[in-house]
């Protein structure tokens, strides 16, 4: 079974900053068929805003970021959010990630801030790092 995942924004930004880490490796495998990236309109808008805010530190131009976001939208699986679970987590932006995970019936939320998603297990959702995902799909080390 191909795992369905929701990628937290910090993973996208980390993957854009460096080509050496697990985040970049995960991004490079998005269309490999080894996992499915779940998306929603609010999540994509969050990705875009965060990526453009970090443009100077990533060395990417706005057009590069637009191309990355367009690609994610092309290969990701889109979901509409019909029910809000807010407030459930400490940060409203994290609630948005959890709501997408619930709506998409995702297996995991992939993030570097695992503690921020305390309680996701109530919905049967695992909170893992990009390295954990790569190990799970058999591409790490």
MDAnalysis code that builds the backbone (N, CA, C; Angstrom):
import MDAnalysis as mda
import numpy as np

u = mda.Universe.empty(423, n_residues=141, atom_resindex=np.repeat(np.arange(141), 3), trajectory=True)
u.add_TopologyAttr("name", ["N", "CA", "C"] * 141)
u.add_TopologyAttr("resid", np.arange(1, 142))
u.add_TopologyAttr("resname", ["UNK", "UNK", "UNK", "UNK", "UNK", "UNK", "UNK", "UNK", "UNK", "UNK", "UNK", "UNK", "UNK", "UNK", "UNK", "UNK", "UNK", "UNK", "UNK", "UNK", "UNK", "UNK", "UNK", "UNK", "UNK", "UNK", "UNK", "UNK", "UNK", "UNK", "UNK", "UNK", "UNK", "UNK", "UNK", "UNK", "UNK", "UNK", "UNK", "UNK", "UNK", "UNK", "UNK", "UNK", "UNK", "UNK", "UNK", "UNK", "UNK", "UNK", "UNK", "UNK", "UNK", "UNK", "UNK", "UNK", "UNK", "UNK", "UNK", "UNK", "UNK", "UNK", "UNK", "UNK", "UNK", "UNK", "UNK", "UNK", "UNK", "UNK", "UNK", "UNK", "UNK", "UNK", "UNK", "UNK", "UNK", "UNK", "UNK", "UNK", "UNK", "UNK", "UNK", "UNK", "UNK", "UNK", "UNK", "UNK", "UNK", "UNK", "UNK", "UNK", "UNK", "UNK", "UNK", "UNK", "UNK", "UNK", "UNK", "UNK", "UNK", "UNK", "UNK", "UNK", "UNK", "UNK", "UNK", "UNK", "UNK", "UNK", "UNK", "UNK", "UNK", "UNK", "UNK", "UNK", "UNK", "UNK", "UNK", "UNK", "UNK", "UNK", "UNK", "UNK", "UNK", "UNK", "UNK", "UNK", "UNK", "UNK", "UNK", "UNK", "UNK", "UNK", "UNK", "UNK", "UNK", "UNK", "UNK", "UNK", "UNK"])
u.atoms.positions = np.array([
    [0.837, -1.186, 0.000],
    [0.000, 0.000, 0.000],
    [0.882, 1.250, 0.000],
    [0.588, 2.172, -0.871],
    [1.324, 3.425, -0.965],
    [0.829, 4.368, 0.131],
    [1.728, 4.837, 1.003],
    [1.282, 5.731, 2.073],
    [0.838, 7.096, 1.546],
    [-0.197, 7.616, 2.183],
    [-0.673, 8.966, 1.893],
    [-0.134, 9.873, 2.984],
    [0.507, 10.974, 2.581],
    [1.123, 11.863, 3.561],
    [0.717, 13.310, 3.329],
    [0.733, 14.054, 4.421],
    [0.591, 15.504, 4.376],
    [1.933, 16.069, 4.815],
    [2.498, 16.924, 3.991],
    [3.799, 17.517, 4.263],
    [3.611, 18.860, 4.955],
    [4.220, 19.006, 6.119],
    [4.199, 20.278, 6.819],
    [5.083, 21.265, 6.053],
    [4.787, 22.528, 6.190],
    [5.505, 23.575, 5.463],
    [6.989, 23.583, 5.773],
    [7.369, 23.240, 6.994],
    [8.783, 23.281, 7.348],
    [9.605, 22.275, 6.551],
    [9.002, 21.218, 6.104],
    [9.693, 20.221, 5.282],
    [9.940, 20.789, 3.888],
    [8.937, 21.456, 3.327],
    [9.109, 22.075, 2.015],
    [10.226, 23.107, 2.055],
    [10.215, 23.981, 3.047],
    [11.228, 25.033, 3.144],
    [12.613, 24.424, 3.348],
    [12.718, 23.411, 4.190],
    [14.012, 22.759, 4.401],
    [14.539, 22.134, 3.112],
    [13.652, 21.529, 2.344],
    [14.050, 20.925, 1.080],
    [14.472, 21.943, 0.045],
    [13.922, 23.140, 0.142],
    [14.304, 24.205, -0.781],
    [15.620, 24.855, -0.370],
    [15.946, 24.807, 0.903],
    [17.184, 25.422, 1.398],
    [18.421, 24.597, 1.089],
    [18.289, 23.281, 1.096],
    [19.461, 22.425, 0.938],
    [19.107, 21.182, 0.133],
    [20.026, 20.784, -0.730],
    [19.830, 19.579, -1.523],
    [20.458, 18.358, -0.859],
    [20.909, 18.496, 0.368],
    [21.626, 17.417, 1.044],
    [20.796, 16.604, 2.025],
    [19.662, 17.099, 2.459],
    [18.937, 16.435, 3.521],
    [17.788, 15.559, 3.076],
    [17.128, 14.999, 4.079],
    [15.992, 14.110, 3.848],
    [14.810, 14.857, 3.227],
    [14.662, 16.130, 3.546],
    [13.552, 16.903, 2.973],
    [13.682, 17.013, 1.464],
    [14.874, 17.327, 0.981],
    [15.083, 17.426, -0.462],
    [14.865, 16.072, -1.127],
    [15.342, 15.026, -0.482],
    [15.154, 13.671, -1.036],
    [13.666, 13.345, -1.124],
    [12.917, 13.710, -0.091],
    [11.471, 13.486, -0.110],
    [10.826, 14.267, -1.257],
    [11.197, 15.531, -1.403],
    [10.643, 16.353, -2.483],
    [10.963, 15.756, -3.849],
    [12.162, 15.207, -3.975],
    [12.552, 14.633, -5.268],
    [11.784, 13.354, -5.592],
    [11.148, 12.755, -4.597],
    [10.406, 11.509, -4.792],
    [8.889, 11.698, -4.839],
    [8.440, 12.943, -4.855],
    [7.000, 13.202, -4.776],
    [6.220, 12.519, -5.894],
    [6.768, 12.441, -7.078],
    [6.028, 11.807, -8.173],
    [6.534, 10.401, -8.493],
    [7.213, 9.781, -7.545],
    [7.806, 8.454, -7.764],
    [6.806, 7.313, -7.623],
    [5.652, 7.592, -7.037],
    [4.681, 6.540, -6.779],
    [4.932, 5.809, -5.465],
    [5.965, 6.206, -4.732],
    [6.284, 5.562, -3.453],
    [5.424, 6.090, -2.308],
    [4.867, 7.281, -2.480],
    [3.912, 7.855, -1.528],
    [3.055, 8.852, -2.280],
    [1.920, 9.190, -1.686],
    [1.009, 10.167, -2.265],
    [1.012, 11.408, -1.404],
    [1.244, 12.564, -2.029],
    [1.196, 13.837, -1.329],
    [-0.236, 14.360, -1.363],
    [-0.802, 14.612, -0.191],
    [-2.167, 15.127, -0.071],
    [-2.113, 16.650, 0.027],
    [-2.991, 17.320, -0.713],
    [-3.014, 18.778, -0.768],
    [-4.423, 19.313, -0.568],
    [-4.491, 20.549, -0.100],
    [-5.739, 21.308, -0.048],
    [-5.391, 22.734, -0.461],
    [-6.379, 23.506, -0.809],
    [-6.124, 24.898, -1.193],
    [-5.431, 25.655, -0.059],
    [-5.915, 25.590, 1.190],
    [-5.216, 26.305, 2.251],
    [-3.757, 25.844, 2.428],
    [-3.494, 24.556, 2.252],
    [-2.135, 24.042, 2.416],
    [-1.224, 24.581, 1.319],
    [-1.705, 24.593, 0.091],
    [-0.915, 25.107, -1.027],
    [-0.620, 26.598, -0.830],
    [-1.607, 27.353, -0.376],
    [-1.388, 28.780, -0.118],
    [-0.356, 28.989, 0.984],
    [-0.384, 28.143, 1.989],
    [0.620, 28.204, 3.058],
    [2.003, 27.878, 2.515],
    [2.110, 26.846, 1.696],
    [3.391, 26.512, 1.068],
    [3.943, 27.711, 0.302],
    [3.085, 28.308, -0.519],
    [3.518, 29.419, -1.358],
    [3.990, 30.605, -0.513],
    [3.217, 30.978, 0.484],
    [3.570, 32.123, 1.327],
    [4.890, 31.879, 2.063],
    [5.046, 30.701, 2.646],
    [6.265, 30.401, 3.389],
    [7.483, 30.329, 2.468],
    [7.312, 29.733, 1.309],
    [8.423, 29.606, 0.371],
    [8.875, 30.973, -0.131],
    [7.926, 31.836, -0.428],
    [8.287, 33.168, -0.919],
    [8.885, 34.026, 0.185],
    [8.448, 33.806, 1.406],
    [9.022, 34.536, 2.540],
    [10.490, 34.136, 2.741],
    [10.814, 32.888, 2.444],
    [12.168, 32.368, 2.611],
    [13.006, 32.460, 1.332],
    [12.512, 33.162, 0.328],
    [13.174, 33.183, -0.982],
    [14.640, 33.591, -0.890],
    [14.970, 34.568, -0.090],
    [16.368, 35.002, 0.019],
    [17.269, 33.917, 0.580],
    [16.783, 33.177, 1.567],
    [17.622, 32.140, 2.183],
    [17.723, 30.886, 1.321],
    [16.779, 30.703, 0.410],
    [16.830, 29.528, -0.459],
    [17.564, 29.797, -1.760],
    [17.729, 31.072, -2.101],
    [18.377, 31.421, -3.355],
    [17.475, 31.239, -4.567],
    [16.190, 31.049, -4.344],
    [15.244, 30.849, -5.436],
    [14.523, 32.154, -5.765],
    [14.196, 32.331, -7.018],
    [13.399, 33.479, -7.460],
    [11.915, 33.144, -7.293],
    [11.094, 34.164, -7.329],
    [9.642, 33.966, -7.208],
    [9.124, 33.045, -8.309],
    [9.674, 33.146, -9.499],
    [9.236, 32.281, -10.597],
    [9.619, 30.825, -10.349],
    [10.770, 30.605, -9.696],
    [11.175, 29.241, -9.335],
    [10.193, 28.653, -8.325],
    [9.844, 29.460, -7.343],
    [8.911, 29.005, -6.308],
    [7.544, 28.723, -6.918],
    [7.101, 29.585, -7.823],
    [5.824, 29.349, -8.512],
    [5.853, 28.016, -9.257],
    [6.979, 27.721, -9.892],
    [7.108, 26.463, -10.635],
    [7.059, 25.258, -9.686],
    [7.680, 25.375, -8.529],
    [7.654, 24.290, -7.542],
    [6.231, 24.066, -7.044],
    [5.542, 25.148, -6.711],
    [4.163, 25.051, -6.221],
    [3.261, 24.465, -7.310],
    [3.428, 24.921, -8.543],
    [2.640, 24.367, -9.655],
    [2.884, 22.873, -9.801],
    [4.126, 22.459, -9.651],
    [4.460, 21.039, -9.763],
    [3.797, 20.228, -8.650],
    [3.871, 20.742, -7.416],
    [3.210, 20.047, -6.307],
    [1.718, 19.892, -6.594],
    [1.104, 20.939, -7.125],
    [-0.324, 20.880, -7.447],
    [-0.606, 19.880, -8.569],
    [0.318, 19.739, -9.487],
    [0.156, 18.809, -10.597],
    [0.217, 17.353, -10.134],
    [1.160, 17.039, -9.248],
    [1.376, 15.639, -8.878],
    [0.700, 15.230, -7.574],
    [0.292, 16.205, -6.764],
    [-0.370, 15.880, -5.504],
    [-1.823, 15.498, -5.696],
    [-2.395, 14.889, -4.671],
    [-3.807, 14.511, -4.685],
    [-4.578, 15.565, -3.888],
    [-5.596, 16.133, -4.504],
    [-6.311, 17.270, -3.938],
    [-7.529, 16.839, -3.125],
    [-7.722, 17.529, -1.995],
    [-8.851, 17.251, -1.108],
    [-9.496, 18.557, -0.679],
    [-10.814, 18.508, -0.521],
    [-11.555, 19.631, 0.031],
    [-11.768, 19.355, 1.518],
    [-11.696, 20.392, 2.298],
    [-11.897, 20.278, 3.741],
    [-13.330, 20.703, 4.041],
    [-14.127, 19.754, 4.515],
    [-15.525, 20.046, 4.808],
    [-15.800, 20.221, 6.294],
    [-14.875, 19.764, 7.118],
    [-15.102, 19.832, 8.561],
    [-13.834, 20.324, 9.236],
    [-13.961, 21.340, 10.070],
    [-12.814, 21.890, 10.782],
    [-12.765, 21.321, 12.194],
    [-11.575, 20.925, 12.600],
    [-11.372, 20.354, 13.935],
    [-10.802, 21.391, 14.896],
    [-10.936, 22.652, 14.566],
    [-10.318, 23.711, 15.358],
    [-11.136, 24.069, 16.579],
    [-10.516, 24.502, 17.596],
    [-9.078, 24.390, 17.839],
    [-8.761, 23.027, 18.429],
    [-7.779, 22.372, 17.871],
    [-7.356, 21.073, 18.385],
    [-5.888, 21.113, 18.789],
    [-5.073, 21.735, 17.969],
    [-3.649, 21.867, 18.260],
    [-3.355, 23.282, 18.738],
    [-2.133, 23.488, 19.221],
    [-1.771, 24.807, 19.756],
    [-1.741, 25.899, 18.699],
    [-1.334, 25.566, 17.488],
    [-1.165, 26.551, 16.422],
    [-2.224, 26.337, 15.348],
    [-2.917, 27.399, 14.982],
    [-3.985, 27.308, 13.988],
    [-3.457, 26.787, 12.652],
    [-2.240, 27.148, 12.267],
    [-1.671, 26.645, 11.015],
    [-1.440, 25.141, 11.089],
    [-1.123, 24.645, 12.266],
    [-0.985, 23.199, 12.433],
    [-2.338, 22.509, 12.363],
    [-3.381, 23.173, 12.852],
    [-4.736, 22.617, 12.728],
    [-5.090, 22.404, 11.256],
    [-4.668, 23.309, 10.398],
    [-4.925, 23.197, 8.968],
    [-4.271, 21.932, 8.398],
    [-3.071, 21.636, 8.852],
    [-2.354, 20.437, 8.401],
    [-3.090, 19.191, 8.890],
    [-3.489, 19.197, 10.153],
    [-4.216, 18.059, 10.723],
    [-5.556, 17.862, 10.011],
    [-6.263, 18.922, 9.729],
    [-7.555, 18.807, 9.042],
    [-7.401, 18.176, 7.663],
    [-6.335, 18.538, 6.949],
    [-6.076, 17.915, 5.651],
    [-5.766, 16.434, 5.836],
    [-4.982, 16.106, 6.843],
    [-4.648, 14.697, 7.095],
    [-5.905, 13.883, 7.394],
    [-6.813, 14.445, 8.172],
    [-8.056, 13.748, 8.497],
    [-8.935, 13.624, 7.248],
    [-9.099, 14.713, 6.513],
    [-9.969, 14.701, 5.329],
    [-9.459, 13.753, 4.249],
    [-8.149, 13.618, 4.139],
    [-7.565, 12.773, 3.098],
    [-7.348, 11.336, 3.558],
    [-7.632, 11.088, 4.841],
    [-7.361, 9.767, 5.419],
    [-5.883, 9.399, 5.258],
    [-5.029, 10.402, 5.492],
    [-3.581, 10.215, 5.363],
    [-3.059, 9.291, 6.454],
    [-1.990, 8.591, 6.126],
    [-1.322, 7.746, 7.103],
    [-0.474, 8.573, 8.062],
    [0.146, 9.653, 7.498],
    [1.135, 10.402, 8.274],
    [1.140, 11.879, 7.932],
    [1.573, 12.650, 8.924],
    [1.972, 14.040, 8.736],
    [3.489, 14.021, 8.812],
    [4.144, 14.572, 7.798],
    [5.607, 14.605, 7.759],
    [6.044, 16.006, 8.168],
    [6.802, 16.092, 9.256],
    [7.181, 17.376, 9.835],
    [8.468, 17.249, 10.631],
    [9.086, 18.380, 10.893],
    [10.215, 18.425, 11.831],
    [9.749, 18.854, 13.213],
    [8.502, 19.242, 13.341],
    [7.956, 19.699, 14.620],
    [6.937, 18.703, 15.148],
    [7.412, 17.529, 15.475],
    [6.514, 16.453, 15.901],
    [5.698, 16.821, 17.134],
    [6.304, 17.546, 18.054],
    [5.604, 17.906, 19.289],
    [4.396, 18.807, 19.023],
    [4.437, 19.566, 17.932],
    [3.328, 20.464, 17.603],
    [2.063, 19.710, 17.210],
    [2.194, 18.432, 16.887],
    [1.050, 17.636, 16.441],
    [0.634, 16.603, 17.482],
    [0.917, 16.898, 18.731],
    [0.499, 16.008, 19.817],
    [-1.020, 15.893, 19.787],
    [-1.506, 14.666, 19.718],
    [-2.933, 14.404, 19.650],
    [-3.386, 13.911, 18.287],
    [-2.525, 14.008, 17.270],
    [-2.892, 13.531, 15.928],
    [-3.183, 12.037, 15.936],
    [-2.582, 11.339, 16.880],
    [-2.803, 9.894, 16.970],
    [-4.256, 9.562, 17.320],
    [-5.008, 10.517, 17.881],
    [-6.436, 10.304, 18.152],
    [-7.219, 10.062, 16.861],
    [-6.652, 10.532, 15.752],
    [-7.288, 10.359, 14.451],
    [-6.641, 9.221, 13.660],
    [-5.734, 8.492, 14.287],
    [-5.050, 7.403, 13.606],
    [-3.954, 7.874, 12.669],
    [-3.460, 9.072, 12.892],
    [-2.440, 9.658, 12.030],
    [-1.108, 9.675, 12.762],
    [-0.092, 9.128, 12.100],
    [1.257, 9.147, 12.663],
    [1.929, 10.468, 12.308],
    [2.784, 10.941, 13.186],
    [3.562, 12.144, 12.943],
    [5.016, 11.706, 12.828],
    [5.581, 11.894, 11.633],
    [6.913, 11.371, 11.345],
    [7.784, 12.453, 10.704],
    [9.079, 12.195, 10.663],
    [10.021, 13.089, 10.002],
    [10.222, 12.638, 8.556],
    [10.818, 13.484, 7.725],
    [11.124, 13.042, 6.362],
    [12.017, 11.788, 6.343],
    [12.967, 11.709, 7.235],
    [13.826, 10.520, 7.314],
    [12.998, 9.277, 7.622],
    [12.032, 9.404, 8.530],
    [11.144, 8.279, 8.849],
    [10.376, 7.825, 7.613],
    [9.870, 8.782, 6.831],
    [9.130, 8.438, 5.614],
    [10.043, 7.728, 4.624],
    [11.241, 8.253, 4.428],
    [12.185, 7.630, 3.491],
    [12.518, 6.205, 3.913],
    [12.662, 5.981, 5.196],
    [12.912, 4.630, 5.707],
    [11.702, 3.738, 5.442],
    [10.516, 4.269, 5.702],
    [9.273, 3.507, 5.522],
    [9.079, 3.067, 4.065],
    [9.435, 3.921, 3.123],
    [9.230, 3.588, 1.708],
    [10.443, 2.902, 1.089],
    [11.462, 2.647, 1.922],
    [12.604, 1.854, 1.484],
    [13.663, 2.563, 0.666],
    [13.813, 3.870, 0.855],
    [14.843, 4.600, 0.115],
    [15.900, 5.233, 1.012],
    [15.899, 4.897, 2.289],
    [16.903, 5.398, 3.226],
    [17.483, 4.212, 3.958],
    [18.727, 4.085, 4.102],
    [19.765, 5.095, 3.876],
    [20.179, 5.164, 2.476],
])
